[in-house]
């Protein structure tokens, strides 16, 4: 049986050997940079974990497609950072800040192409199925990003629309990773479906955890400046929930308007022209979040989605050891906020 240690060793080796030595270096250096600054590698790790449920050893048939998932994810980050005007990623300058926007756009494009080179190394008998899933997922991720940008021009977003957006932008790629691992391992359709659901619910939980960390996390652990979502009025789970809950409590008369929806809408209009103004806005929004208890509400939602994911894992009928692989993966993914 493949254990966690084998998975970790394979991931380290996989990305240690992944090189972009082609010319011109001005195009490929950002790819190497993105790979070297690391990350949690949660997508290739889940792909290998799903594969390990049905196979006893790793071969190139799974290692290259697993790497493709991380390369594609890194491409989306390069472009997302431009759109979000993010200066820091994983504790270091983002690609567009280290180079420039044009370089970041073009390097992101070629990174997307490189992900397809790797995914195409899946076994011939399942390659059409893997490519179809990967391509559909890639399109869905872009759809999710567009919804996220659309939300920037809206004062409020219904929670179901927010969940739809993070389902597309974040959860589908994690779900895709689980299903690709199962497909390449030769799992039956029902098992592939359970693993997709496992990954999808964990993906939702992971994004909500990411939203929580942007407000309540530690910069050294989070790898990004705290409060960036607040400064940009991003429609995170916390913001979306706070507006809804704040409005409800205000209408009931159980909370003062300045600590509810009214106060939050006013805080969203606070100036952010310098560091003092940005700090004041972050502090004010956090004050309202704390009054509404949305931080704890987010943690409860993360736990609920984690439970849903483990219910899907339970439907696979795995042995204790193999179930433990999925359980350990899930705990590590959202353990920062549970």
Secondary structure, 3 states (H helix, E strand, C coil): CCCHHHHHHHHHHHHHHCCCCCCCHHHHHHHHHHHHCCCCCHHHHHHHHHHHCCCCCCCHHHHHHHHHHHHHHHHHHHHHHHHHCCCEECCEECHHHHCCHHHHHHHHHHHHHHHHHHHCCCCHHHHHHHHHHHHHHHHHHHHHHHHHHHHCCCCCCCHHHHHHHHHHHHHHHHHHHHHHHHHHHCCCHHHHHHHHHHHHHHHHHHHHHHHHHHHHCCHHHHCCCCCHHHHCCCCCHHHHHHHHHHHHHHHHCCCCHHHCHHHHHHHHCCCCCCHHHHHHHHHHHHHHHHHHCHHHHHHHHHHHHHHHHHHHHHCCCCCHHHHHHHHHHHHHHHCCCC
